[in-house]
Amino acid sequence: MSRLRTTSGRGTASRVISGIGALFAFIEILFILMVVLGANTANSFFGFVKSLADPLALFFPGLFQTGNFKLDVFLNYGLAAVFWLVVTGLLARAVSRY
């Protein structure tokens, strides 16, 4: 006799929160790669990714100003990606416990 494995609503909510954080971090990392690797800024896909990455970067753009545009994007948007992973990870952990 096999038993069906059920998951709690907390576990599902925790996975959804973690997934959203991973998606936000992925968008930031994709934007970083496109800038650092020299993507065509006139391309509509680049514009689309930039339009998603800018608001997700919150207050991080402009935090570091080294004088090198690519390094600035790497540091500022990379920090935003780490922020999303950490914050959603902590939130997911809190949801799964309560």
C-alpha positions as MATLAB code, in Angstrom:
seq = 'MSRLRTTSGRGTASRVISGIGALFAFIEILFILMVVLGANTANSFFGFVKSLADPLALFFPGLFQTGNFKLDVFLNYGLAAVFWLVVTGLLARAVSRY';
ca = [
       0.000    0.000    0.000;
       1.478    3.336   -0.989;
       0.895    6.508    0.881;
       0.484    9.831   -0.733;
       2.933   12.351    0.546;
       1.343   15.640    1.406;
       3.098   18.880    2.051;
       2.067   21.583    4.415;
       0.974   24.979    3.241;
       3.952   26.452    5.068;
       6.365   24.316    3.051;
       4.730   25.361   -0.196;
       4.751   29.026    0.787;
       8.403   28.737    1.756;
       9.305   27.263   -1.635;
       7.346   29.959   -3.475;
       9.121   32.716   -1.533;
      12.520   31.142   -2.236;
      11.632   30.791   -5.906;
      10.652   34.437   -6.188;
      13.952   35.477   -4.594;
      15.870   33.253   -7.005;
      13.968   34.744   -9.950;
      14.726   38.302   -8.824;
      18.417   37.439   -8.352;
      18.479   35.773  -11.789;
      17.144   38.944  -13.422;
      19.846   41.013  -11.700;
      22.587   38.564  -12.724;
      21.311   38.448  -16.316;
      21.476   42.245  -16.478;
      25.014   42.229  -15.057;
      26.150   39.669  -17.627;
      24.592   41.605  -20.479;
      26.348   44.829  -19.433;
      29.722   43.260  -18.641;
      29.762   41.194  -21.840;
      28.821   44.235  -23.945;
      25.286   43.498  -25.119;
      23.728   45.867  -27.626;
      21.881   48.422  -25.492;
      19.545   49.257  -28.404;
      18.250   45.668  -28.422;
      14.681   45.307  -27.160;
      15.548   42.260  -25.013;
      18.245   44.290  -23.274;
      15.703   47.058  -22.672;
      13.230   44.544  -21.277;
      15.770   43.034  -18.866;
      16.912   46.517  -17.828;
      13.297   47.552  -17.185;
      12.955   44.590  -14.817;
      16.394   44.901  -13.178;
      16.233   48.614  -12.357;
      13.253   48.538   -9.975;
      14.437   45.256   -8.427;
      17.798   46.841   -7.629;
      15.991   49.100   -5.134;
      18.442   51.607   -3.632;
      21.642   49.799   -4.655;
      22.410   51.553   -7.996;
      24.739   54.433   -7.224;
      25.881   52.921   -3.945;
      29.357   52.223   -5.331;
      30.896   54.649   -7.812;
      34.327   53.488   -8.889;
      34.510   55.405  -12.162;
      34.271   52.171  -14.171;
      30.702   51.676  -15.420;
      30.913   47.893  -15.762;
      32.406   47.476  -12.305;
      29.737   49.766  -10.856;
      26.979   47.667  -12.438;
      28.633   44.476  -11.187;
      28.920   45.740   -7.622;
      25.565   47.509   -7.316;
      23.337   45.011   -9.105;
      25.309   42.079   -7.699;
      24.663   43.380   -4.208;
      20.962   43.645   -5.072;
      20.972   39.987   -6.212;
      22.580   38.895   -2.948;
      20.074   41.032   -1.045;
      17.122   39.265   -2.680;
      18.575   35.824   -1.982;
      19.265   36.624    1.673;
      15.997   38.424    2.417;
      13.762   35.858    0.731;
      15.772   33.040    2.308;
      15.220   34.488    5.760;
      11.553   35.124    5.018;
      11.080   31.579    3.695;
      12.725   30.164    6.806;
      10.470   32.251    9.039;
       7.356   31.150    7.145;
       8.300   27.487    7.315;
       8.779   27.636   11.103;
       5.475   29.282   11.973;
];
